[in-house]
Structure formats: C-alpha cells, structure tokens
C-alpha cells in the first residue's frame, strides 16, 4: 500500500493505492470534518484500499496543509465558505482523476464525516457522476443546520458577526446546495447514513427526518438506502460505523 502526499491543482491530498491498481480501479474521495485534516481519516482509507478501492483524502480550505492559523471562532465564521468550496473542489478532483487516467469507469464514490458528510450531501445534489455515497454525521439540510448553529452560538453567548440581511443572503446561497429541498436528486443511488443519536453538533433528528422523506424515492430499490443509528454515540463515528461505511462503498463500487 502506498500513501503518497500530492498536490492536485491547489488541493493538498493523500493518494492511497496499491501497485496493482489501474484506471479500472474504483475510487472514493473521502472528506474530513471541521477542524480536522486529511491524515485523520487514514483508517477509512486503509479499509477501502484493502477492499480494492483507490482513495483520495483532500485537505479542505483552511485545514491541514492549507491552515492559515485561524482560531476556531474565526473558522466558525467561514464554515459555509469551506463547505461550498469543498463541494466545488470535489468536481475538480473528479476532473483530475479523468485527466490523470486514474478513472476510466464511473466507479466513484464520495464519503465523509461531519463537515465531510455535509459536503457529500451537497455533492449528491450537484453531481450525477457519483455512483454511491456514505454520509456519517452529515446534514443534508444546509439551511436548517445553519439555523441550528446560530441558535447554539446565541445560547453560548457568542456574538455572531452577521446582520439579518447577510444571513438571508447566505440562506439563498445555501438553498442552491441544500439537497433536502430536492430529494429527487439522490436519484436512487446507493447511499448509507450513519449517525449517533446523542449528536449535539449535527443534530440526529433532522437528518433522520430527511431519510424518512427520502425513502419514498427508493420504493423500487429500498435496499439501496440505509440509515445506521448508534443510540449511544455523540459526534464521533464508532468503529462499527467506520467498518459499515467502508464496506458499503466497496460493495457498491464492485
């Protein structure tokens, strides 16, 4: 197994593969969480590569090798900027995979934890080339998550540096990426959700409500939509969740 540190365009990433892989090998782009970095998801890559899947682990804007030394408070202000930028960069990585002759087929999946799961949700709205996805602790409803974040900041006494008009404009922008407004965009593709019921960072209930709505669109293939619930977990993926997520991706890219 090779773990190669590369830069594609302006995106630092880890490219994990074996010497036997070629352009016919399926690929997963795996996206890390807020205040994390690409290296923190190597255990997902390890599982996937052993199942015959090439993996890209990119650093999100302001994270990892792209850090600008911002405080968590400063990063919070830029949260949605980072999310939307990552959605655009997933398309860039897909184009680069094709250009580098590393993906001759359409066997490509997108996955992520926390912020990475949120990015994955937005990608499913925009990109019909995604074959399968796993969303761990992610929120398909961007606008509702943004509202929840503002309530939490107010509850914790954080002075949020945005006017009502700025928040309105942000919501108008988020609506373009909010797949909960257009669940038909999942288009019957195999998707696995994993979420801890005690999660206070990305609330469980809203994601599960969306899943229940989504089930109406999977009546012809109900086995292609699953939601794994961990009743004791907060905002951290269990080992069982990690194994289930990687098995799902490998199975549906085979």
C-alpha positions in Angstrom: 0.0 0.0 0.0 1.3 3.4 -1.0 0.4 6.6 0.9 1.5 9.5 -1.4 1.4 13.1 -0.4 0.4 15.1 -3.5 -1.0 18.4 -4.6 -3.6 18.4 -7.4 -4.1 21.9 -8.6 -4.2 23.8 -5.3 -5.5 20.9 -3.3 -3.1 19.0 -0.9 -4.2 15.4 -0.6 -3.1 11.9 0.3 -3.4 9.4 -2.6 -3.7 5.8 -1.2 -3.4 2.9 -3.5 -1.5 -0.3 -4.3 0.9 -1.1 -7.2 -1.8 -3.4 -8.7 -4.4 -0.7 -9.2 -5.1 0.9 -12.5 -7.6 3.1 -14.4 -10.3 0.4 -13.9 -9.9 0.5 -10.1 -12.9 2.2 -8.3 -12.2 5.4 -6.4 -13.5 7.0 -3.3 -13.0 10.7 -2.4 -13.2 10.8 1.4 -13.7 14.2 3.1 -12.7 15.1 6.7 -14.5 17.0 9.3 -14.4 20.6 10.7 -11.0 21.4 12.4 -9.6 18.1 11.2 -7.3 17.1 8.3 -6.7 14.5 5.7 -4.4 12.3 7.8 -7.2 11.8 10.4 -9.1 9.6 8.0 -6.4 7.2 7.1 -8.2 4.3 8.9 -11.0 4.7 6.4 -8.5 4.6 3.5 -6.8 1.5 4.9 -10.1 -0.4 4.9 -11.0 0.8 1.4 -7.7 0.0 -0.2 -7.7 -3.5 1.2 -11.1 -3.9 -0.4 -9.7 -2.9 -3.8 -10.6 0.8 -3.8 -8.3 3.8 -4.6 -8.7 6.6 -2.1 -8.1 10.4 -2.2 -8.0 12.2 1.1 -8.0 16.0 0.4 -7.5 18.8 2.9 -10.4 21.3 3.0 -9.7 25.0 2.7 -8.1 26.4 5.9 -7.4 22.9 7.1 -4.3 20.7 7.3 -1.6 21.8 4.9 -3.9 24.7 3.9 -4.1 26.1 7.5 -3.7 29.8 8.0 -3.6 29.6 11.7 -7.2 30.8 12.3 -8.8 30.3 15.7 -11.9 28.0 15.9 -14.0 31.1 16.3 -12.6 32.5 13.0 -13.1 29.1 11.4 -16.8 29.0 12.5 -17.4 32.3 10.6 -16.0 30.6 7.5 -17.8 27.3 7.9 -20.1 27.5 5.0 -17.5 29.1 2.8 -15.3 26.0 3.5 -18.3 23.6 2.8 -19.2 25.2 -0.5 -15.5 25.4 -1.6 -15.1 21.7 -0.9 -18.2 20.9 -3.0 -16.6 22.7 -5.9 -13.2 21.0 -5.3 -14.8 17.5 -5.4 -15.6 18.3 -9.1 -12.0 19.4 -9.6 -10.7 16.2 -8.2 -13.0 14.1 -10.4 -11.8 16.0 -13.4 -8.2 15.4 -12.4 -8.8 11.7 -11.9 -10.0 11.5 -15.5 -7.2 13.7 -16.8 -4.5 11.6 -15.0 -6.1 8.4 -16.4 -6.8 7.1 -13.0 -10.6 6.6 -13.6 -11.7 5.1 -16.8 -15.1 4.0 -15.5 -17.8 5.6 -13.5 -17.0 3.6 -10.3 -16.6 6.5 -8.0 -18.0 7.2 -4.5 -18.0 10.2 -2.2 -18.0 10.0 1.6 -17.2 11.9 4.7 -17.6 12.5 8.4 -19.2 15.5 10.0 -18.4 18.5 7.7 -17.3 15.9 5.1 -20.7 14.3 5.3 -22.3 17.7 4.8 -20.1 18.3 1.7 -21.1 14.8 0.5 -24.8 15.7 0.7 -24.2 18.9 -1.4 -22.3 16.9 -3.9 -25.2 14.4 -4.3 -27.4 17.4 -5.3 -25.0 18.7 -8.0 -23.1 15.7 -9.4 -24.8 12.9 -11.3 -21.5 11.1 -11.8 -21.4 9.9 -8.2 -22.2 6.2 -8.1 -22.6 5.8 -4.3 -22.0 7.7 -1.1 -21.8 7.4 2.7 -22.8 10.3 4.9 -21.5 10.0 8.5 -22.9 12.6 10.9 -23.8 14.8 8.0 -26.7 17.1 7.4 -28.4 17.2 4.0 -30.4 20.3 5.2 -28.0 23.2 4.9 -30.4 25.9 5.8 -31.8 24.1 8.9 -28.3 23.3 10.1 -27.3 26.9 9.7 -30.2 28.0 11.7 -29.3 25.4 14.4 -25.8 26.7 14.5 -26.9 30.3 15.0 -29.2 29.2 17.9 -26.3 27.3 19.5 -24.0 30.3 19.2 -26.6 32.6 20.8 -27.2 30.0 23.5 -23.5 30.0 24.3 -23.2 33.8 24.3 -21.3 34.0 21.0 -21.7 37.4 19.2 -22.3 36.3 15.6 -20.8 38.9 13.2 -23.5 38.8 10.6 -26.5 41.0 10.1 -30.0 39.7 9.4 -29.6 40.7 5.7 -26.3 38.8 5.5 -27.9 35.7 7.0 -30.8 35.9 4.4 -28.3 36.1 1.5 -26.3 33.2 2.9 -29.5 31.1 3.1 -30.3 32.0 -0.5 -26.9 30.7 -1.5 -27.2 27.6 0.6 -30.5 26.7 -1.0 -28.6 26.0 -4.2 -26.7 23.2 -2.5 -29.4 22.1 0.0 -30.4 18.6 -1.2 -33.2 18.4 1.4 -35.1 20.8 -0.8 -34.7 18.5 -3.8 -34.6 14.9 -2.5 -35.2 13.5 -6.0 -31.5 14.5 -6.8 -30.4 11.3 -4.9 -31.8 9.6 -8.0 -32.0 6.1 -6.4 -28.2 5.9 -5.9 -27.0 3.7 -3.1 -26.5 5.9 0.0 -25.7 4.9 3.6 -26.3 7.3 6.5 -24.6 6.8 9.9 -25.5 9.0 12.9 -25.2 9.0 16.6 -28.5 9.7 18.3 -26.8 11.8 21.0 -25.1 14.1 18.5 -25.3 17.8 19.5 -23.1 19.2 16.8 -25.0 17.9 13.8 -28.5 17.0 15.2 -29.7 13.5 14.6 -33.4 14.3 14.2 -33.2 16.5 11.1 -31.1 14.0 9.2 -33.3 11.1 10.1 -36.4 13.1 9.1 -34.8 13.6 5.7 -34.0 9.9 5.4 -37.7 9.1 6.1 -38.7 11.5 3.3 -36.0 10.0 1.0 -37.5 6.5 1.5 -40.4 7.5 -0.8 -37.9 7.8 -3.6 -36.4 4.4 -3.1 -39.6 2.2 -3.2 -38.2 0.4 -6.2 -34.9 -0.3 -4.6 -35.2 0.1 -0.8 -32.0 -1.9 -0.1 -30.0 1.0 -1.7 -30.9 3.4 1.1 -29.9 2.6 4.7 -29.6 4.6 7.9 -27.5 3.1 10.7 -28.3 4.5 14.2 -26.0 4.4 17.2 -28.1 5.1 20.2 -25.1 5.8 22.5 -22.9 7.8 20.2 -22.5 11.5 20.1 -20.5 13.4 17.5 -18.0 10.6 16.8 -18.2 7.6 14.4 -17.8 4.3 16.1 -15.6 1.5 14.8 -18.7 -0.4 13.7 -19.8 2.7 11.8 -16.4 3.1 10.1 -16.4 -0.6 9.0 -20.0 -0.4 7.8 -19.3 2.8 5.8 -16.2 1.4 4.0 -17.9 -2.0 3.4 -20.9 -0.1 1.8 -18.7 1.9 -0.5 -16.6 -1.1 -1.6 -19.7 -3.3 -2.1 -21.5 -0.7 -4.3 -18.4 0.1 -6.3 -17.5 -3.5 -7.1 
